[in-house]
Amino acid sequence: MTTWPIPRGEYYDLVPERRGLCKNLIYPVPGPAFPFLVVHLTRATDDSVEAGPNAVLSLRREGYTKTAFKLRDAGDLVRFGGFWRMASRHAKTGLYEIVLLLR
């Protein structure tokens, strides 16, 4: 059984003029505030460079798009006490991420 909250990973491509800054995999040391989140840069075989993942809260199990939503899954999330503990501890960061997501 999957527990909540379920983050969805999002990846971003570096613009072509900045791809030269990354010659190989860059995998930083995790930060103490969020040791489970580590964004890394990966050079692909086509010379593109991918940055990610950024963890975004999903409102649907197996929901891989920004608009993925399932009422039952969202209901499970809001009834899960661990979600509210996490949300209260990291409210400022969470609100910032929501603003970024809506841009």
N, C-alpha and C positions, 0 to 999 in steps of 0.2 A: 504494500500500500504506500502511496506517495504522501508525504507530509507537506504541509504548507509552511511558509510561503515558497512558491516555485518561481525562481528567477528565469527569465528568458534572456539568452545571450544575444547581443547585437554586436556586429563587426562593422568596421568602417575602413574604407580604402584611403590611403594617403594620396594626396594629389600628385600627379606625375613629377612636378618640379621639385618635390621633397623626397622622392623615393631613394635618391642617392644617399640620404642620411642613414639609411639602414642597409648594411651590407649582408647581415645574417640575422638569425633569431636573436631578439632582445627580450629577455625574460627577467624582469626586476624582482628583487626580494619583496615579499609581501609586507605591507604596512601593518603596524600593530593594531590600528583602529579597526581594520577590516581584513584580517589575514586570509580570508577565503576569496577575496577579490584581487586578482592580479591581472592587469592589462598588459599584454605583450604585443610586440611587433614581429610579424612573420613575412619574410620575402618569399613570394611564390615563384614557380617556374617560369611564369610569363613576365617576371620583373615587377609585378604589382606588389604593394606592401599593404598588408592587412593589420589593423590595430583592433584589439579587442580581447576578450569580450567585455562589454559593459553589461552588467546584470540589471535587468528591468523586471519589475514585478509583473507577473502574468495573471490575468483574470480568467484563465482557462487552462486546465491541464492539457499538455501537448499543444498549447497555443503559441504559435511561432510568429504571428504577425501582431502589429500594434493594435489592431482592432479585434483580435480574437477575444471572445467573451462567451461564457456559458453561465447562466444564472445559478445553476447548482454548484458549480466550482467556485464562483465568486461568493456564494453564500457560505460554503465550507470555509473559505478564507476568513470572512468576517466573524465566524463563530470560533475560530481557532485562537485560543488565548495567547499562544506564542507570537502570533502576528502583532497583537496589540502591545505586547511587551517590547518587541523589536521596534515597532512604530513609535512608541513613546520615548525610547532611548535615542532614536535616530531621526526625530521629527524634522529637524532643520535640513539634514541631508536628504531625507525623503522628499520634502517639499521642493528643494532645489532640483532634484532629479525629475519631478513631475513637470516643473517649469521647462526644463530642457526637452523633455519628451513632447510637450505640446507645441514647441517652436517649429 
